[in-house]
Amino acid sequence: MSYTTFYLCLTFALGYIFFGVESYVPVGRIGQSSILIGNKIYYFGGITDVGASDDAFYLDLSQSFNIVNPPWTQMPNIPFGSSWASVALDNSNNADIYLFGGMMFDVTTQKDSFKSFVYKFNVNSLSWNIPNVGGTAPSRRIEMKAISDNSGKIYIFGGASNSLVSASTRTFPNDMITFNIAGPSWSINTAVNGLATYSATLLSNGIIVYVGGLSPFNGNNNVIRIADISQILLFDTNSLTWSMNSARITATIPVESRQRHSAVLAPIDQIIIYGGTRTINNIDFNQVSPDVLVIDTKKDPFEITAPEVSTNIGNITRQNAEPLGRNEKIYVMDIRNFTWINSLELTNQANNNKTTSSSGSQSSNNDKTTIILASVLGVLGGALIITAGFFAYRFISKRKTEKEVPSFFGSNFDRYDDDAGVPGTPVESRYNEFERFK
């Protein structure tokens, strides 16, 4: 793959966020769904201070902007209040977005108004509809990821069912749902142990990489453990088989296991991990360390490193005290050197890309600029606090680039302990997740 430069653009906010834009200002939220199409990243729903939201809007990345003034644009609303759903793109037309599962609430009454596990949104007509899908629909769930490949299939693994989707008890479905776009139709197969709040990344070889998250301890849905970050679950979409990669951690500082982090696929199949949370000493949503990790999937076993992060705009990656606190800004990281900067500059960067790309091993007169983003969403403490993140990178490439479906988190239906930094230490869940939203 030929490329020259790219950006990692991270937006994260804790508390109620108000972005300075000309005509539309999205309020703070958690649990929204997001996906990149072309040079726009689309956002759907989320939990605001009034409950499940039906908002829909996008961030325009085709223009340079300063972190204090991102270009937001509002769209027609979702037919319901949505949160902790998963979205995936039909790669054959780059226009149809499928929204799967999550909370589906009436925006007025904030009561469950479920009609279908899947809805379709077209970015050209700006219209919603419920597709007529063959086969048996999957059970309702939240906190899962949907990954679309280039063969017309979308893969949805695990997640969690609880009172937010009208389940009488909390469970972690241990299935792999396949949505065949051409049918459309469902197929459901038994997978490995259930998992939620993880990150999912599709590699160029068709393997989905699942990192971190929460799962039931020894099958007990009342006792939750955080997954060891070095034990990376793999699903091969070609052979439909599961495997485990015991990654080698070569970072010079301790690497903590995590949940509710985000991941994005960088060139040459490197996965960049940002953020995540853990619980220590009965205090929820502590930031994990380090903030940024890189997983090299070309090595066998995978290798996890922690790049040295620098900044010219102050200390922005860590709060002064645990647990997570307020932060009302947008940040941009240049991942060529892992440096936080104060603006996303595209014009000059594009010129530099053209010059370098033409001298590379794979040059083209029609080199394609691609921006890929993922989202990290939300944590809840005693009061509503959120972490919403956008990872973006930009590079020139002759080949078509795989698109990472952004992740989204935030239900906080689990409590776990990470005693002494030991990953996977379980502790019984102590509260009803639905009470956190009343």
N, C-alpha and C positions, 0 to 999 in steps of 0.2 A: 504494500500500500504506500503510495506516494503522498506525503503531506508536509507542510512546513510549519504552520503555527496554529495554535488553537487556544481558546480561553475556557476556563472553568469559571462560570458565573454563579455565585451562591447568594441567594437571598434568604436570610433567616430573621425571624422576628419573634420576640417573646412579649406576650401581653397584647393589647389592642394596637393594631398597626394602622397608620394612615399614611398612604403613599401620596406624595405630591405630584399630581398629574393635572392636565389641563381640564378635562371634562368628566372623568370618572375616577372615583377614589374607592377602591375595595376596602371594606372594613376588615379588622383582624378576624381570623378564623383558624380552625384546625380541621384536619380530616378531609380536605378538599381533594379532588382528583385532578390530575394534570397530564398533558401529553403534548409533544412537539409535532407540528406539521409545518414543513417548510421553515419559514423564519418567524413563526408565531408559536407560542406555547399557550395552550388553552386550559382554562381552569373551570371546574364545575363544583358548585356546592361548598360544603364544609359547615362546621358548627360555629356560629357567631354568638353574640351575647343574647340573641333572641331565639336561638335554637337552630335546627337544621335549615340551611339556606338553599334557595333555588337559584342563586346567582350563577351567571356564566359570563366569563370575560377572558381576554387574552392579553399577553404581553408581546409587543412588537419588537423583535430583535433584528429587524432589517436596517435599523438606524442606530447610530452611536447615541449613547446617553450617559449622563452623569448619574451616580448612585442616588442623588437626591430627587431625581425627576424621571422615573421610569415611564415609558409610554404604554399605559393601560387603555383598553377599549372594552366597553360593555357589549354584551350580546343578549339575544332573547333568552328568557329564563328557562330553566329545566322544568318539566311538568310536575315536579315534587321537590321537597327538601331532601338533598342527598348528602351523605357523608360516609367516609370510609368504604367507598366503592372502589372499583378498579376499572381503568379504561385502557383500550387498545385500539390500534389503527388498522384499517383494511389497507394493507400495503399495495394492493393492486390499483387503487384509485386515489390514495392519499386524501380522501375526502370524507369517508365514513368512519366515525368514531363509535365504538361500542362501549357502553357503560354497564358493568356487571355488578350485581349485588349491592352490598352496603345498606345503610339506613335509607328508607324511603318514607318520609314523613310528610303529612299535610302541613304546609307552611303556616297555616292559620291556627290549627288546633295542636300542632306538634304531636299528633298521633300517627300510628303506623298506617300507611296508605298503599301497601304493597299491591302491585298488579302483575309485574313480570320481573324475572331475574335479570333480563337484558333489555336495554333500550338502545336505539341507534340515533345518532345525531350527524347530520350532513353539514359540513362547514361552508358549502356553497349556497345551499338553500336556507341554511340556518333553521332547519326543521327537525323535530323529534318524532319518532314513531316506535311502536313495539313490533319487532319482526316476528313473523310466524315461523317458529323453529320446530323442527321435527325431533323426535326422541324424547327421553325423560329429562325434564329440567332438573338441575342440581338443587340441593338444599340451600337455603339462604345462609349468608355469611358476611363477615366483614374482615378487614385486615389481611387480605390476600393480594396477590399480584397477577396481572394478566400480561402474557408475553405473546406477541404476534410474530410469526415467521414469514418467509416469502412464499410459502406454499399454500397460503389461504387458511391457515389454522391458527387459533389462539389457544394458549395453554394457561389454565388457572389452577394453581396448586394450593390446597389446604385452606388456611384462614381460620376463623373462629366463629362459632354460632353462640349467641347469648340473647339476653332480653332485648337488646337493641334491634334484633331482627325477629322478635316474638318467639324465641326459643325458650322452653321452660327451664332448661339447664344449659350450662356452658359446656361446649364440646369443641374439639379440634378435629375437623374432618380430615381423614387421611386418604384423600382421593386426588386424582389428577383429572380435571375437567378439560375436555377438548371441544372447542366450538369451531365447527367447520363452516366458514363463511359462505362457501358456494351453495350449500344446502338451502338455507342454513340448517344445521342439525347439531345435537348434543351427543357426546359419548363420554362415559365416566368409567374410570378404571381405578382400582385400589392402588394407592401409592405407598410411600413409606410412612413413618410416624408423623402425625399431624404437626403443622408448623404455622405460625402467624408472625406478623410484624417483622418479617425478614426483608432482605433486598433480593431482587431477581434481575439477572443480566444475561442477555442472549449473545453468545460468542459467534464469530463468523463461521465456525464449523457446525453450527446448529445445536450446540450444547447450552442449556440454561444453567447458570451458576447461582445457587441459593446460599446466601451468607447470613449468619446470625439469626436473630429472632427468638421467639418463645415457643415452647412445646410442653405438653404434659409430661410429668416425671413418671416413668414406668407405666404410662398409660392412664395415670390418675389425673383427671381433668381439674381436680381441686388443688393440685400441687403443680406449680409451674416452674420450669427451669429456663435459664437463658442458654442458648446454644453456644458451644465453644467456637470461637471465630475461626480457629484453625481447622475445624472439621467441616469441610465445605461440601454441601450436597450438590450433585450434578444430575441433570436429566437430559438424555440424548434424544432429541426430537427425530432423529433419523431411525434409530433402532427401538425407540420407546422404552429405554432401559434406564435404571437408576444406578448410581455409583457414588462413592465417597472419595474425596481427595483430602488427604491429611497434609495441609499446607505447612510449609516451613517458614517460621517467623524469624527474619533476620534483622529486624529493627533493633537499634541500639538502645531503645527505651522500652519499658513494659507496654505491651499491647493488650488492652482490655476488651473482653467480649462485649457485645452490644446488641441492642434491638432498636427499632424505629430510626435506623440510619438510612442513608440513601446511597445509591451506587450508579455510576455511569460508565459506559464503555468508551475508553479512549483508543487511539490508534494502536495497532499491533496487539489488539486483544488484552490490553491492560484495563483493569477495573479500578476506578478511583472511588473509594469509600469516604463519605463525610459524616461526621457526627454520630448520633445515637445516644441512648441513655442506659443507665443501670440504677439499681437501688442498693444503698448501703446503709446500715444502721437504721433501718425502717424509714429512711428518707427517700422519697421517690424522685426520679428524673434528674439524677446527677449526670453531668456531662461526662462522657467517656474520654479516655486519653489513649493515644493521641487523636486529635480531631480529624486528621487526614491520613488515610492509608492507601497504598497502591498494591494491588494483587496482580502479579505477573503470571498469566495463565499459560504462557508459552514454555514455562519451566515445569519439570516433572520431578517432584511434586510442585504445586503452585508455590510461589514465594510471596510472602507478605512483608512489605517494607513501609517505613514511615518517613516520608520526605521532610526535609527541614523547611518549615514554612516561615516566610519573612513578610514584612509589611512596611509600607511607608505612610500609613494612615492610622497608626495607633494599634493597640492591642484589641483585636476584634474577635478572636476565636475563643477566648476564655472569659468567663465572668469572674468577678471579684470574689464571689463566694458561692458555695453549693447550697441548695439546688439551683437550677437554672433561673436566671433573672430576666429583667426586661432588656430589650434591645430593639430599637425602632428604625434601623437603617438597612440599606441594601449594600451588599458587598460583591465585588468582582475579583476573581482570582485568575491570574495568568499562570496556567499550569505548565508552561515551558520551564519556569523557574519557581513555581509554587509561591508566588508573591501576590498579596492582596493589593489591589489598586483601586482608584476612586472612580473609574468610568470604563464603559465598554466602548472601545474605539474600533470601528469596522472599516472605515474608508482607507486609512493608511495601511491597515493590516492587510486589506485585500490586495493593495498594490504590491506589498512585500511578498504576499503569497504567490502572485502571478510570476514575479521575477524568479523566486526560488523554485517554484514548481516546474517552470519551463526547462530548468537545468537538471531536474531529477530524472530518475530512471523511467518514470511513467508520466510523461508530460502530455498535455492535451489542450487543444484550442478551446475546448468546451468544458474545462475543469469546473467541477460543481462545488459550490460552497455549501457546507452543511453545518447546521447548528443543532446540537443534541443536548437535551436537558433532562434532568430527573428531579424529583421533588422529595424533600424530607418534610414530613408533616408531624407535627404536634405532640405535645405532652400535656398532661393535666396534673396539677398539684391540688392543694386545698382550694385554690381559686383558679379561674381559667387563665392558663398561660400557654403560649404556643410557640412552636418552632416550625417555621415554614421555609423550606429551602429550595433553591433552583440551582442545579449544576448545569453549566453550559460549556461546551467547547466547540471551537470552530476550526476547520481545517479544509484544505483543498485536496481532492482525491478524484482519480479517474473512475474508480469503481464505485458502485452504489454502496452506501454505508448502512449498516444495520442500525435500527432505531431502538433505543432503550426506552422501555415504558417506565415512565416515572413511578416512583414509589409513593405511598401516602400512608401516614400513621396517625395514631393519636387517641385510640379509644381508652387506653389505660384500664383495661378490664383485668389486668393481671398485677400481682405483686410477687416479686422474687427477690432473692438476696444474693449478693455477689461478695460473700464474706472473704476478706483478705485478698480480693482480686481473683479468687478461684472461680473460673467460669463453670456454670452449670449447677451451682448450689441452689437447691429448691427451698422454697418456703411457702406455706399455705396461703392461698389468697384470702384476704381479710375483709373484703367489702364488696358490696353490690355495685357493679359498674354503672348501672343505670342511674343510681342516685347522684352520680357526678354531674349529670346533665339537668337535673331538676332545679 
